[in-house]
Amino acid sequence: MAMSYLTKSLGKTKAQKLLMLAEIEYFAQFGTRLTELSYVSYDHGPFSVDLAAVYDDLIEDERIECVTNGKWEGVKPTSNSTTINIAKERLGVFQSVCKQFGNMDTAEIMREVYRFTVYASTPFGQEIDFSIFTKETIKDQIPLEMITSSKEKQEEESRIKEMISKVSVPEFF
């Protein structure tokens, strides 16, 4: 797992966000997806059930092991690790993303992910649809001050719906 060498820590959440950033970067460069993973818009950013399962399988197969120093939990390769052959351009994009974002803490990385419209435009609980973006639009971002979490979006939608339901509309007929 090359990521663990390019970051100071690598937990499940950070791995999810770094791979999403790599997806965006790869799409911007090549016009196609880096992986076939599906991502859903959740409270803490995009989440891939498939990636979480791979992560858990690697731990179960003892190819990576959890480590902690009291402040963070991460993973590192074990002696049972195997080499994975990855195309140079895919690995290059991934390494570039890890170099740019890998030493940020998870909260900072999450704020970066929140800025991309590919995530911000996807309703809470819905799968992110990469097909509606192009190489030119995949990296569009919203201003930092406009960023709200999915949970905040959902709460705001609920407040608006409640307000609308309380409004009495006069009958004209």
N, C-alpha and C positions, 0 to 999 in steps of 0.2 A: 504494500500500500504506500505509494509514493507520497500521498498527502501527509502522512504522519511525520515524515522527515522535513516537510516544508511548513509545518505549523508548530506552534508551541504546545498545542493540545488539540485533540480531535475526538470530540464526543459525537453522539448521534445527531444532535441538532446542528452542530457546526458542519458535519459531513453533508447533511441535507442541503444546507444553504450554499456551501462551496460548490457542490455539484450543480445546483440550480444556476449559480453565477457562471459556471463553466458552460452549461447548456446555452445560456444567453449569448455568451461570447462566441461560442462555436457557431451558433446560428447566424450571428452577425457576420462572421468571416466566411462561412461556407454555404449559408442558405438552407441548411438541413440540421436536424437534431443530432446531438452528440450521442444520446442514448435513446432507447425506446421507453424509458420510465415514464409513468404518468405522475403528475403532481396535482395536488388538490390545494386550494386556497384555504388556509386555516389561520387561527389566531396568531401563531408565531411564524407566519410566512408559509411558503409552499412546502408541502410534505408529500413524500413518495412512500407509500406502503411497501412497494417493491424494494426500494433501497433499504428501508428499515429491516426487511426480511433478510436481505443479503448480509447486512451488518450483523444481525443476530446469528445467521448461519456461519459466518466466519468465526465468530466467538465460540459457537457450539463445536465447530470442527477444529478448534484450537489453532487456527491460522493467525488470529490476532488475540490479544489479551487486554483486558481492561486494566488500566493503571490509574492511580490517583495520587495527588500530593496534598490533599486536604482542601484545595481551592477548586480544582477541576478534575473531571474524569475524562480520560481519553483512552486511546488504544495504541498498541504497538505490535509490530509483527512478531510472531513466535518463530522458533526454529522449524516449525512445521509449515511455514509460509511457502507458497509456490510462486514462481514467476509468471506473470500474466503478460502476454504479448499484446501491446496496444499500438495502433497506428501512430506514427510520429506526430502527425498534425493534431490528433486527438490528445495525445500525451502532452504535446507542447502547449496547447490551449489550457489544459488542466494545470500544468505546472505554472503557467503565467498567472492564472487566477489564484493559485495557492501563494505565489510570491507576492501578489498585490494585496490579498485579503487574509492570508493564512495566519498572520501574527496579530490580527485584530481579535478582540474578544467576540464572543458569539453575538452579543447584543449589537455591537457595531456592524457586524456582517448582516444581521437581520435588518437593520435600518437601511443598509445599501440595497438589499433585495426588495424591501418595501417600495423603494423609489421607482422601480421599473414598472411601466404600465402593464407589461405581460402578467405581473402579479396583481398590481393595484386595480386593474380593470376587471379582474375575475371575482364574481360574487363569492361570498363565504360559502365553503362547502362544495364548491363547484370545481371540476377538473379544468386545469389551465389548458387553453386551446392555442397551441403554438401556430397552427395553420392560418390564423387570421393576421399574422405578422409577416413582414418581409425582412430581408437582410437589413434594409434601411430603417425599419421602424422597431425592430426587436429591442433596441437599446434605448428607446424613448423613456424619459424619466419625468416624474412629476416633481414640483418644487418640494424641498424638504419640509417646509412649514405646513404643507397640505397633507402630509402623511398621517394616516390613522391606521390602527390595527384592524384586522377583520372583525374582531370582537367589538371595537368601537363603531365600525360601520354597521354591524348588525344591530347594536343598541340604538344607534341614531335612526335606522330604518324603522325599528319598533316604536320609538318615540313619535316619529312622524305619522305612522299608521294609527297609533292611539289618538293623536291629536285630530287626525282626519275623521276618525270614527266618532269623536265627540262633537264635531261641528254639525249643527242642525241646518239643514238646507230648507229654506221656505218653499212651500208648495205653491205653484202658480196655477195649477189646474184643479 
